[in-house]
Amino acid sequence: MFVSKNLAVNEKGHLTIGGIDSIELTKKYGTPLYVMDEDLIREHCRSFKQSIDKYYGGAGLVCYASKAFCCKAMCKIMMDEGIGLDVVSEGELYTAASVGFPMDKVCFHGNNKTDGELSIAIEKKVGRIIVDNIFELERLNKIACKAGIKANIMYRIKPGIDAHTHDFVKTGQIDSKFGFALETGEAFEAVKMAIALDNINLVGLHCHIGSQIFDIDPFVHAAEVMINFIAKIKSELGYEVKELNLGGGFGIKYTDADTPVEYDKYMEKVSAKVKALCSEKNLELPFILIEPGRSIAAPAGVTLYTVGGIKNIPNIRTYVSIDGGMCDNPRYALYKSKYDAVVANRASEPKNETVTIAGKCCESGDLIGEGMPIQHVEAGDIIAILATGAYNYSMSSNYNRIPKPAVVMVKNGSSRVVVKRETLEDIIRNDLE
Ligand SMILES: Cc1ncc(COP(=O)(O)O)c(C=O)c1O
């Protein structure tokens, strides 16, 4: 009935999240409120991990892409599940370090890391630094030399794959700001350079072809392109690349129109391709890393809002205004991302109305969605936007000086705050007169 399996309706007709009444949550914590289901997050982690065990003999590491949703509690859950972390900034790295996350399981990404970030990565002994360009390689070599170590790196490669997704979240094609291009020879020249440097240890290659992808074929194709490149490096340079990081990007169900494949199938097909190619080309099987973000966090999250004014413009549309908006969920404004909405206190009623859900920011484009089917809705109702666990809290802002909502984690029938609601005092904390 709902896009995420942890959602249901109780005897009061209220939406429940991980078995907890969403209306009770709003009474306890207020709105807007991000709610995350810890049990579902853990289940996702385990299913990715198990797929590597089942199809690839466990010779791999799942690294949760923390950009999807990062806070101390989330890093702790990942640590507890024994999976690694993909970080993309000093802030994400700092959050991980603050809970004692094992740094050897961290992949540090980014297309424009500062010297400060590279130094911290070296100082904290981050397991793999994903180098994006030669400017970064040269700076990293110097920083590692000063520290008297060899930095373990992977190269981010653009494999030239069209991932059939939104233009802004496509990353594998040649016209991308991320990584080295294969088809121009840029990546091969970069490999030669890395091998020649004293303080660089090129352990692997990385690619990430995009996000919210439903088709397994582009992933299999990317693995094929990458293994062929590893084979070329071995035959022409005599250098064995030991690790292959295939990134994230697995699609999730935001609305009924989305048809994600079982993540298990991904590893099954990718492993088969990698094994076949490696045996054909006489290569050692690489250690495989994957970096799911959205697929771990998004289905586990729901955002709860209180409805304010409702504006019916005859023959045009009905605007339903909520007490949040693009400041806590900018994805419709950015990508026209579609969501499912439910009136949480009338969740058992049929969806007979079609509305535009508008935020409270001073921006016409501040919408959560247009043409959204929903139950009858009135001022004071609670609207739940489903599958908001990824790229919502992490992409939130203080636009219009609106404090960020709290994040509540539900688990086993109980709830706890994992990120406090911002206060007005937080809003002016760094202001000077
Ligand atoms: C390098 C890299 N890895 C992993 C991810 C996570 O992607 P997703 O959340 O779609 O799984 C991203 C997303 O931008 C990324 O850039």
The ligand as an SDF file (V2000), in Angstrom:
LIG
                    3D

 16 16  0  0  0  0  0  0  0  0999 V2000
   30.8780    8.8430   -5.4890 C   0  0  0  0  0  0  0  0  0  0  0  0
   29.5070    8.5640   -5.0360 C   0  0  0  0  0  0  0  0  0  0  0  0
   29.2650    7.4150   -4.4150 N   0  0  0  0  0  0  0  0  0  0  0  0
   28.0150    7.1230   -3.9630 C   0  0  0  0  0  0  0  0  0  0  0  0
   26.9770    8.0060   -4.1190 C   0  0  0  0  0  0  0  0  0  0  0  0
   25.6310    7.6440   -3.5790 C   0  0  0  0  0  0  0  0  0  0  0  0
   24.6700    7.5510   -4.5350 O   0  0  0  0  0  0  0  0  0  0  0  0
   23.2140    7.0350   -4.1540 P   0  0  0  0  0  0  0  0  0  0  0  0
   22.7700    7.8150   -2.9970 O   0  0  0  0  0  0  0  0  0  0  0  0
   22.4000    7.2870   -5.3520 O   0  0  0  0  0  0  0  0  0  0  0  0
   23.3450    5.5690   -3.8370 O   0  0  0  0  0  0  0  0  0  0  0  0
   27.1950    9.2210   -4.7790 C   0  0  0  0  0  0  0  0  0  0  0  0
   26.0840   10.1720   -4.9710 C   0  0  0  0  0  0  0  0  0  0  0  0
   26.1900   11.2410   -5.4360 O   0  0  0  0  0  0  0  0  0  0  0  0
   28.5040    9.5140   -5.2370 C   0  0  0  0  0  0  0  0  0  0  0  0
   28.7690   10.6520   -5.8620 O   0  0  0  0  0  0  0  0  0  0  0  0
  1  2  1  0
  2  3  1  0
  2 15  2  0
  3  4  2  0
  4  5  1  0
  5  6  1  0
  5 12  2  0
  6  7  1  0
  7  8  1  0
  8  9  2  0
  8 10  1  0
  8 11  1  0
 12 13  1  0
 12 15  1  0
 13 14  2  0
 15 16  1  0
M  END
$$$$
